Amino acid sequence: MAQGFCWVELLTSDVEAAQAFYDAVFGWTCAARGHAARDYRVFFHEGDATAGLLKLPEEAKAQGARPAWIGYVASPDVDAEFGAIVAAGGRMHRAPETLEKIGRFAVVADPQGAAFALWTDLTGAKARDLPPMTVGHVGWHELFCDDVEQAFAFYSKRFGWTRGDALDMGPMGVYQLFATGAAPVGGMMKRPPNMPQPFWNHYFTVAALDPTLEKAAHAGGQIVHGPAEVPGGAWIAQCFDPQGAFFSLVAAQR
């Protein structure tokens, strides 16, 4: 069975300001999920947990990390997967660690440098299954990388992802869809020259793009791409929040 993304989390330099921004843009609410060692918060949309919020750790900042969203891939064995990724040429950002009665996680990067996290849930709770492209939640995962074929081979071997359509984008190269179940959940493409390194980009689904972009701009965000229509008729845009974290939007209508 393929292992897919199960969670996204924002690591930011200003938790209060970030919370206010995303609440204003997406209509989320936020609640603390206390842990002895950290102030962890969870965003909710209409009662369903949609994303995490955490202050960027000082040790990560010392290594050059900046505010960013990170995706978590579900793993039945974080330690074994962590070792296999490092052995395959990936990088270790944070060794496996247990949050008592919550979960076990590790932070890694694929062989081309795109960071993501591994997660094993220890709560026993099961999240409600939501239809694809549910408003208020992540609707698409996109990898910007240096070599699409190498990237797909890595994730396919590690997590069982399957190949979808390969879309010809002309000078931008091929956009390779991938699936973790029956339908595609993301794509991989060669990163543009202005992107400093490979990374995972996560798209949040909204009801309509233009009103959401107006909210983002009013709240201090910066729109860097879009609105743009993509194959299939959806509309996307890419933005920075006020603390500099990159995020994207997708909607069925503009």
N, C-alpha and C positions, 0 to 999 in steps of 0.2 A: 504494500500500500504506500502510495506517495506521501511524502511529508511536505506540507505547505506552510505558508505564513499563518501564524495564529494570533499575532499581536503586533502593534506598533507603539512606539514610545518616543516622546520628545525629551531630549536632554537639552536644557537651556540655561542661559546665564541669569535669567530673571524669571522665576517661577510665577510670581504674582502677575507680572505684566503679560507673560505668555498665556496664562489662564484667562485673563481678561480679553486678550485678542481673539483666541479661538472660541471662547464663549460668544463673543460678538459676531464673529464670522459665520459659525456653524450652528449657533443656537444650542450649543452644548451646555451641560451643567457639569460641575466638578466636585468631587468629594475626596477627602483624605482617606488613604488606606494605610494606616499607621504601621510602621515597622520600627523596631528598636534603634536601628542604625541609620534611618533615613526618613525624610519627608517625601512620601510617595503619594501622588494624586492620580485619580482616574477620571477621565472624561466620560460622560454618558450622553446618549442621544435617545430620547423617548424611553428611558429606563434601561436601555442596553449599554453595557460597557463598550466603549469604542477605541480608547487609546489611553496610554499612560503619560504621566508628566513628572519629571524629576530634574533636580538641579544638576548641571554638568559637574561631575566630580573634579576636584582640584588636580588629582593625579592625571586625569585625562586632559585637562587644560594645559598642564605642564608638558604634555607630549604633543601639543599643538592642536588638540581637538577643539572644534567650534560648535555652537548650537546646531543640532541636526536631529532629524527623525531617523530611527533605526527600526528595522523589522525583525521579528522573532520567528524562527522556523521551529515547528514542533518536532521534538526528538524523543524517542523512547529511551535513549541512553546518551545523555549529554557528554559524559566522559569519553565513551567510545567514539562518538562522532567528533568530538573536539580533537582527539588524537589522530583520527583518520584525516581530518582536514589539514592539520599541521603537516602530517606525513605526505600529503598530496601537494604541498607547496603553499598552503594557506598560512595566514599569520595569526598569532595569538595576541589579542588585545586585553582579554581578562580571562584568567583561568577559571575552570568550573567552580562554582560557589553555590551553597544552599541557603535559601531564605526559609527558615524553619516553618514547616507546615504550609508553605506557599508554593515553592518551586525550586528547581535547580537550573542554573543558567551558566552560559559562557558567552563571551564576545570574541568573534573571530573576523577574519577577512578571507575572501576567496583568493586563489593564486594571482589574480590581477589587481587585488587591493580593495575590492568593494566590501565594506563592513556589514555584518549582520550578526544576530545573536541566535543562540540555541536555547530551547526551553523545554523542560519537563515539568508538568503540573503535578503538585503534590496535595492539592486541596480536595481532589475527588469531585469537584464541581464541574458540570458540563454546561458550556455556554449554549444559548439558544441558537439553533441553525437559522441563519438569515439568508434570504434569496440573494443571488449575485446583484451587485450594483445597488444595494440598499442605501438610501439616502442617509447621510450622517456617518457612514462607515467607509473604510477603505474599499475601493472598487477595482483597483488595478495596481500591479506591482511591475516596475520597469527598471531594468538594469542597463546602465550606461557602462560599456566596457571597451577594452582595446581589441578583443578578438571574440566575435560572437560565437564561432564554432567551438573554440576552447572553453568559453564560459558555459555553453549549453552542455558540453560533454562533462564538465565538472559537476554541475547541479543535477544532471540526469543520473550520473553514477552515484552521487552521494544521497540524493533524496527521491529518486525514482520519477523525476519530472519527465513528461513526454512532449514531443515536438508537435506544434501546431503549424498553421500556415506561415510561410515566409513571404513577407510583403516587400516588394521592391519600392524603395523610397528614392530612387534616382541617385543623385550625388551623395545622399546621406547613407546609402548602402541598404542592407537588408534589415527588416524588422522581423525578428524571429519570435513568434508566439510560443508560449509554453503552457502546459496544463498540469495540474496536480490531481485532477479528477476527470470528469467528462468534458468540461468546457475550459477554454483558455482563461487563465487568471492573470496573465502578464505577458510582457515582451522583453526582448533583449535587442540592443542596438549599439553600434559603434559610437563612442562618445565624441561630441564635437571638439574641435581644437581649443575652444575657450573654457572647457571644463577641466579643472586641474588634475582630477583623478577619477577612476571608476567609482561608481556608487549606485546604491539602490534608491529609486525615486518612488514614492507611494502617492497614489491618487485618491483623494477623498471625494466621494460621490455627493453631489448637491442636486437640488431639484432643478435649478436653472442657473446658468453660468453668470450672466451679466449682473444680476442683483447681488450675487455672492462676491463678485469682483469689486463692486461698489462698496460693499461692507468692508472688504479687506483693505481697500485703499483708504477708506475713512478711518479705519482703526490703526493706520500706520504701516500697513504692508506695502510691498512693492511688487507690481506685476511685471514680469520679465519676458513672458511669451504668451500670446493668445489675446483674445479667444481664437481658437483654430478648430476647424472641423476635421475629424479623422475618419478613416474608413469605417463604415458601419453606421455613420450618421451621428456619432457622439461629438460633443464639444469639449475641448480641454483648455487649460491655462496653467501656467507655472509661475510661482510666486516666492518671495522671501517674506517671512514674518519680521516684526520689528527688531528681533534679536539676531536675525541673520540666518535662521533655519529655512532651508528650501523645502517647499511642499507643492503639490499639484492638485488640481481640481478636474473632475470629469462630470459631465451632465448629459442627459438625453436631449436637452434643448438649451438653446442659448438664452 
